[in-house]
Amino acid sequence: MSTENVKILTVQDLGRIKNWGERTFAEACLGKPHIKLEYQVPINGHNHQNGNGGSSLIDFRVTNLKVGKSKLVEVTQTQRKNLSRSSRKVRQIENLKGNGEPFVVLTGENLALIDGHLRRRRY
């Protein structure tokens, strides 16, 4: 896997993330000091010049530094029941399965819960 384009996120990077769901998830993760967050992670040979069908750009790799384990995270505002309607999401999920790393797909329902938790924590 090429990591040349992968960005390790910091709190200062949050304002540059335009996608609400990605920003919400990143904010939640960056609130934990033992979490390392990588952004725009290529899997299965993906790089910016190679957009072939067997590769994908996944939103995040989250690493828990306390236990040394990581998980790929794809963030989508699509509702869980509608995931199969997007050929792009179907391809990404298949590529995640074939990649071999642990992964999770966060959907609109998950993001709403995370956002609610963040809002309560601010007040």
LINKAKA-V126889 format. One record per pair of residues at least 12 apart in sequence whose C-alpha atoms are under 10 Angstrom apart, sorted by the first residue. I is the first residue (numbers start at 1). J is the second residue. D is the distance in whole Angstrom. If there is no record, write none. Layout:
# LINKAKA-V126889
i = (I & I)
j = (J & J)
d = (D & D)
This chain:
# LINKAKA-V126889
i = (1 & 1 & 1 & 1 & 1 & 1 & 1 & 2 & 2 & 2 & 2 & 2 & 2 & 2 & 3 & 3 & 3 & 3 & 3 & 3 & 4 & 4 & 4 & 5 & 5 & 5 & 5 & 5 & 5 & 6 & 6 & 6 & 6 & 6 & 6 & 6 & 6 & 6 & 7 & 7 & 7 & 7 & 7 & 7 & 8 & 8 & 8 & 8 & 8 & 8 & 8 & 9 & 9 & 9 & 9 & 9 & 9 & 9 & 9 & 9 & 10 & 10 & 10 & 10 & 10 & 10 & 10 & 10 & 11 & 11 & 11 & 11 & 11 & 13 & 13 & 14 & 14 & 14 & 17 & 19 & 19 & 19 & 20 & 20 & 20 & 20 & 20 & 21 & 21 & 21 & 21 & 21 & 21 & 21 & 21 & 21 & 21 & 21 & 22 & 22 & 22 & 22 & 22 & 22 & 22 & 22 & 22 & 22 & 23 & 23 & 24 & 24 & 24 & 24 & 24 & 24 & 24 & 25 & 25 & 25 & 25 & 25 & 25 & 25 & 25 & 25 & 26 & 26 & 26 & 26 & 26 & 27 & 27 & 27 & 28 & 28 & 28 & 28 & 29 & 29 & 29 & 31 & 32 & 33 & 33 & 33 & 34 & 34 & 34 & 34 & 34 & 34 & 35 & 35 & 35 & 35 & 35 & 35 & 35 & 36 & 36 & 36 & 36 & 36 & 36 & 36 & 37 & 37 & 37 & 37 & 37 & 37 & 37 & 38 & 38 & 38 & 38 & 38 & 38 & 38 & 38 & 39 & 39 & 39 & 39 & 39 & 39 & 39 & 39 & 40 & 40 & 40 & 40 & 40 & 40 & 40 & 41 & 41 & 41 & 41 & 41 & 41 & 41 & 41 & 41 & 42 & 42 & 42 & 42 & 42 & 42 & 42 & 43 & 43 & 43 & 43 & 43 & 43 & 43 & 43 & 43 & 43 & 43 & 43 & 44 & 44 & 44 & 44 & 44 & 44 & 44 & 45 & 45 & 46 & 53 & 53 & 53 & 53 & 54 & 54 & 54 & 54 & 54 & 54 & 55 & 55 & 55 & 55 & 55 & 55 & 55 & 56 & 56 & 56 & 56 & 56 & 56 & 56 & 56 & 56 & 57 & 57 & 57 & 57 & 58 & 58 & 58 & 58 & 58 & 58 & 58 & 58 & 58 & 58 & 59 & 59 & 59 & 59 & 59 & 59 & 60 & 60 & 60 & 60 & 60 & 61 & 61 & 61 & 61 & 61 & 62 & 69 & 70 & 70 & 70 & 71 & 71 & 71 & 71 & 72 & 72 & 72 & 72 & 72 & 72 & 72 & 73 & 73 & 73 & 73 & 73 & 73 & 74 & 74 & 74 & 74 & 74 & 74 & 74 & 74 & 74 & 75 & 75 & 75 & 75 & 75 & 75 & 75 & 76 & 76 & 76 & 76 & 76 & 76 & 76 & 76 & 77 & 77 & 77 & 77 & 77 & 77 & 77 & 78 & 78 & 78 & 78 & 78 & 79 & 79 & 79 & 79 & 79 & 79 & 80 & 80 & 80 & 80 & 80 & 80 & 81 & 82 & 83 & 83 & 89 & 92 & 93)
j = (41 & 42 & 43 & 44 & 45 & 46 & 47 & 41 & 42 & 43 & 44 & 45 & 46 & 47 & 38 & 40 & 41 & 42 & 43 & 47 & 41 & 42 & 47 & 39 & 40 & 41 & 42 & 47 & 48 & 37 & 38 & 39 & 40 & 41 & 42 & 57 & 60 & 61 & 37 & 38 & 39 & 40 & 41 & 60 & 36 & 37 & 38 & 39 & 40 & 60 & 61 & 26 & 27 & 29 & 30 & 36 & 37 & 38 & 39 & 60 & 26 & 27 & 29 & 30 & 31 & 36 & 37 & 38 & 26 & 27 & 29 & 30 & 31 & 26 & 27 & 26 & 27 & 30 & 39 & 75 & 76 & 77 & 75 & 76 & 77 & 111 & 115 & 75 & 76 & 77 & 106 & 107 & 108 & 110 & 111 & 112 & 114 & 115 & 39 & 59 & 60 & 73 & 74 & 75 & 76 & 77 & 106 & 111 & 75 & 115 & 75 & 111 & 112 & 114 & 115 & 116 & 118 & 60 & 73 & 75 & 106 & 110 & 111 & 114 & 115 & 118 & 38 & 39 & 59 & 60 & 62 & 114 & 115 & 118 & 114 & 115 & 117 & 118 & 62 & 63 & 64 & 118 & 64 & 64 & 65 & 66 & 63 & 64 & 65 & 66 & 67 & 68 & 62 & 63 & 64 & 65 & 66 & 68 & 70 & 60 & 61 & 62 & 63 & 64 & 65 & 70 & 60 & 61 & 62 & 63 & 64 & 70 & 72 & 58 & 59 & 60 & 61 & 62 & 63 & 72 & 73 & 57 & 58 & 59 & 60 & 61 & 62 & 72 & 73 & 56 & 57 & 58 & 59 & 60 & 61 & 74 & 56 & 57 & 58 & 59 & 60 & 61 & 72 & 73 & 74 & 55 & 56 & 57 & 58 & 59 & 60 & 61 & 55 & 56 & 57 & 58 & 72 & 92 & 95 & 96 & 98 & 99 & 100 & 101 & 56 & 57 & 95 & 96 & 98 & 99 & 100 & 57 & 99 & 58 & 88 & 91 & 92 & 95 & 91 & 92 & 94 & 95 & 98 & 99 & 91 & 92 & 94 & 95 & 96 & 98 & 99 & 88 & 89 & 91 & 92 & 93 & 94 & 95 & 96 & 99 & 74 & 92 & 95 & 96 & 72 & 73 & 74 & 75 & 92 & 93 & 95 & 96 & 103 & 105 & 72 & 73 & 74 & 75 & 76 & 105 & 72 & 73 & 74 & 75 & 103 & 73 & 74 & 101 & 102 & 103 & 103 & 102 & 101 & 102 & 103 & 101 & 102 & 103 & 104 & 96 & 99 & 101 & 102 & 103 & 104 & 105 & 96 & 102 & 103 & 104 & 105 & 106 & 89 & 92 & 93 & 96 & 103 & 104 & 105 & 106 & 107 & 104 & 105 & 106 & 107 & 108 & 110 & 111 & 89 & 105 & 106 & 107 & 108 & 109 & 110 & 111 & 106 & 107 & 108 & 109 & 110 & 111 & 112 & 106 & 107 & 108 & 109 & 111 & 106 & 107 & 108 & 109 & 110 & 111 & 105 & 106 & 107 & 108 & 109 & 110 & 107 & 107 & 105 & 107 & 105 & 105 & 105)
d = (9 & 7 & 6 & 7 & 6 & 8 & 9 & 9 & 7 & 8 & 9 & 7 & 8 & 7 & 10 & 10 & 7 & 7 & 10 & 9 & 10 & 10 & 9 & 9 & 8 & 8 & 8 & 8 & 8 & 10 & 6 & 6 & 6 & 6 & 8 & 10 & 9 & 10 & 8 & 5 & 5 & 7 & 8 & 9 & 7 & 6 & 4 & 6 & 9 & 10 & 9 & 8 & 10 & 10 & 8 & 8 & 6 & 6 & 7 & 10 & 9 & 9 & 10 & 7 & 10 & 9 & 8 & 9 & 8 & 7 & 10 & 6 & 8 & 9 & 10 & 7 & 7 & 9 & 10 & 10 & 9 & 9 & 10 & 10 & 9 & 9 & 10 & 6 & 7 & 6 & 9 & 9 & 8 & 10 & 6 & 9 & 9 & 9 & 9 & 7 & 9 & 10 & 9 & 6 & 8 & 9 & 10 & 9 & 10 & 10 & 10 & 7 & 9 & 7 & 6 & 10 & 8 & 9 & 10 & 8 & 9 & 10 & 7 & 7 & 8 & 10 & 10 & 9 & 10 & 9 & 10 & 10 & 9 & 8 & 7 & 8 & 9 & 7 & 8 & 10 & 10 & 10 & 9 & 9 & 9 & 10 & 8 & 6 & 5 & 6 & 9 & 10 & 7 & 6 & 5 & 6 & 8 & 10 & 9 & 10 & 8 & 6 & 5 & 7 & 7 & 9 & 7 & 6 & 5 & 6 & 9 & 9 & 10 & 10 & 8 & 5 & 5 & 6 & 8 & 9 & 10 & 9 & 8 & 6 & 5 & 7 & 9 & 10 & 10 & 10 & 6 & 6 & 5 & 6 & 8 & 10 & 8 & 6 & 5 & 6 & 6 & 7 & 8 & 9 & 10 & 7 & 6 & 4 & 6 & 9 & 9 & 10 & 6 & 6 & 6 & 7 & 10 & 10 & 8 & 8 & 10 & 7 & 10 & 10 & 7 & 9 & 7 & 9 & 8 & 6 & 10 & 10 & 10 & 10 & 10 & 8 & 9 & 9 & 8 & 9 & 9 & 6 & 9 & 10 & 9 & 8 & 10 & 6 & 9 & 10 & 9 & 9 & 10 & 8 & 6 & 9 & 10 & 7 & 8 & 10 & 9 & 8 & 10 & 10 & 7 & 7 & 6 & 8 & 8 & 10 & 10 & 8 & 10 & 10 & 8 & 6 & 5 & 6 & 9 & 10 & 6 & 5 & 7 & 8 & 10 & 6 & 9 & 10 & 10 & 9 & 10 & 9 & 8 & 7 & 9 & 7 & 5 & 5 & 7 & 8 & 10 & 7 & 6 & 4 & 6 & 8 & 9 & 9 & 6 & 5 & 6 & 7 & 9 & 8 & 8 & 9 & 8 & 6 & 5 & 6 & 9 & 9 & 6 & 5 & 6 & 8 & 9 & 8 & 9 & 7 & 6 & 5 & 6 & 10 & 9 & 8 & 8 & 5 & 4 & 8 & 9 & 7 & 9 & 9 & 6 & 5 & 8 & 10 & 9 & 6 & 5 & 6 & 9 & 10 & 9 & 8 & 6 & 7 & 7 & 9 & 9 & 10 & 10 & 8 & 10 & 10 & 8)
